[in-house]
């Protein structure tokens, strides 16, 4: 097995864990396991997609577009995200979790297509939004 692929899968899992850790610290249902698995699965599907594209590249009569797999990941993660959004008497909950899972999938895709800097920087931005803006919301917009 290719060492780069193994490293891609580890990196996707690790970046998903970082985002999941922030969610665990906030005691959210989706945490370490969920975010790491979403990033890992998205990365794996993307790697498989591009490996299949390369396999079928010079085969006659076969039309293969790897972007269709990426589209399927986005649609699939949207269904998972929709499943975590609930309306309660206090308001709608789960929107941030759904958005975080969506970003985690995109990070996995970025790693799968070897856009490592983009994936790492996006993870940093996601943590900034989740932790930094979360604190800002608590202190300024939702005073007790």
N, C-alpha and C positions, 0 to 999 in steps of 0.2 A: 504494500500500500504506500502511496506517495506521502512523504513526510509533510509536505506543504498542506495537504488535505487534513492530516491529523492536527496540524497546528491551527488551521482554519477552524476546525470543529472545537478545539480547546478555547480559542480566542472568542468565538461566538458564545460558548457556554459561560466563559468568564465575564464577558461584558453583560450578558443577561443576568448573571449573579449580582453584579454591581447594582444594576437597577432594581433587581428583586430585593436586595439587602435594604435599600432605602424604603421599599414598601413594607418589608418585615418590621423595620424599626418604627413605622407608623401603624403597625398592627393591622395591616390590610390582609384580606384573604389570599389574594394572589401575591406571592412573594418569590423567594429564592427559586423554588422548583419551577413554578409557572413561567417566570420570565426567562430563566435559563433554558428551559425546554423549548419555548417559543423561538428564541434566538438560534438555538442548536438546530431545531427542525427546519427553520427557514434557510439556514446556511446549508444544511444537507440537501434539501430539495433543490436549491440553487446550484450546488456543485453537481448533483446528478444531472440536472437540466443541461448544463454546459458540457459535461462529459458525453451525454447522449448527442448533443449537437455536433461535437467533434467526431463522434463515431459515425454519424450519418452524413457528415459534410460532403463527401464525394460519392455518395450512393445515388444512383439515378432513380428518379421516380418517387423520392421521399422528400417531403417538405417538413422541416422541423424548425420551430421557432422557440428558442429558450425563454423569450420574454413571456410566453404563455404560462410557463410555470410560475414566474414571478407574479403575474396577474392572479393566478390561482391562489398563491400564498396570501396576497392582499385580500382577496375575497374570503378565503377561509378564515383568516384571523379576524375579519370583520364580523363573521358569525360568532366566533368565540367572544369577541368584544361586546356584541349585542347581548350575549347571554349573561354578562356581568353587570349590565345596567338595569337598575330597578327604580321604580317610582314608589316613594314612600310618603306618608303624610308630612314628614319633615322636608321633603324635596326629592330630587333625583340623586341617586348615589351610583357610583361605579363608572362615571364618565372618565375620570382620570385613570382608573385602572384600564379601561378599554383603550384609551389613547396610549398609555404606556405599553400595553401589549402590542399595539400597532407599530409603535416606534421600535420595540424590541425585535419584531419580525423584520422590519426594514434594516436594522443593524445586522441581523443574521444574513440577509440578502447581500448587503454591502460586503461583508466578509466573504461570502460565497463567490462574488465576482472580483475578489482581490482588491477591493477599495478599503484597505486597512485603516489608513488615516481618517477617511470619512467616517468609518464605523466607530473608531475610538473618539473622534471629536464629537460625533453625534451622541455617544454615550455620555460624554462630559456635559453636553448641553442638556440632555434629558435629566441628568442628576441635578444640574443647576436649576432647571425648571421645577422638578419635583421637590427638591429640598429647599432651595433658595426662595422660590416663589411661594412654596407652601408656608414657610415661615412668615413671609411678607403678608400673605392672606390672613394668617392667624393673628398677627400683631396689628395690622391696619384695618383690614376689611371685615374681620369677624371678631371684634372685641367682645370680651365676656362681661 
